[in-house]
Amino acid sequence: MDEIVIDCGEMATKAMAHSYLEGVFNLEEDSITDMDTLLEYLLSIEDSTEITFEDVDLLEINLGEYGQEILDTFEQAEQSNENIKLVWWNYLKG
């Protein structure tokens, strides 16, 4: 199983979020331009992959609605791709 850790504190702006996620997933620069391209990538994952979000509450604090869109995209990918398992740390959903 592949294990990926996403430190949500690294994503303080949209541009930083896109760049950080490209780095985490070893994607080419500017390959994540919006949530559709992120979802497309996540749905293409073929190996069993556990994605852990650290300090996920910071994503919503720093990015507001866009932070929630990122989380929703990962949740949608987990529901649609049996190879993805999400783990949340410090997640304040409300």
N, C-alpha and C positions, 0 to 999 in steps of 0.2 A: 504494500500500500504506500502510495506517495503521501507525504505529509507536508502541508503548506501552512505557514503561520503568517497571518496578516496583522500587523500592528496598526491599528486604526489611528493612533496618534501621529502617524506619518502622513495622514491625508487631511490637511487643513484647508485646502482649496480644491476645486474641481480639477484643475490642471495637475496639482500634486497627486490627487487620487488616481487619475488616469496614468500618470507616469509611474507611480508606485506600483500599481497593479500590473502594469506592463513588465516591470522589473521582477516582481514576485513570480509571475508566470513565464518569464523568459521570452516575452514577446517583443517584436520590433517596435521601435519608437513610433508613437502616433497610431498604433494599431487599435487602441481603445479610444474611441471618440465620443461614445455615448453608451447608454445602457443596452441598446440593441447589439452593438458590437461586442460588449462584454458578455452578454447572454449567448451570443453566437459562439464565442470562444468556449464558454463554460459547457455548453451543450456538446461540444466536440471532444471533450475529455473522455478518453477511452479506457484509461487505467483507473483502478480504484484509488480515490484521492480523498483524504481528510483535510478539510480546510478549517483552521482554527482562527477565530477572530479574537485578538487581545484588545482589551479596553474599547470594546465596540461602542460603548456609550459615548465615547469621544467623537465618533463618526457623526452622530446626530447633533451633538453639541457644536461641532465645528462646521458642519455642512448643512444642518437643518434638513429641509425637505429632500435635498439631493442626497444626503447621507442615507435617509430612509429608502430612497430609490435604489441606491447601491445594495442595501440589505435585502430589499424586496427582490432584486435581480438574482442575488445569490440563492435566496429561498426558492424562487421559481426554478432555477437551474437544478437545485437539489431534488425538487419534486419531479422534474422531467428527466433527469439523468441519474440512473441508479448507481453510477460510479462515484457520485459526489456525496460526501457526508459532511455536514457543517457542525462546528463546535463553537459555542459562544462563551466568552469570558467577560464578566462585568457588564452584561447586557441589561439595560434598563428599558424595557418595552412598556409603553403606556400610551 
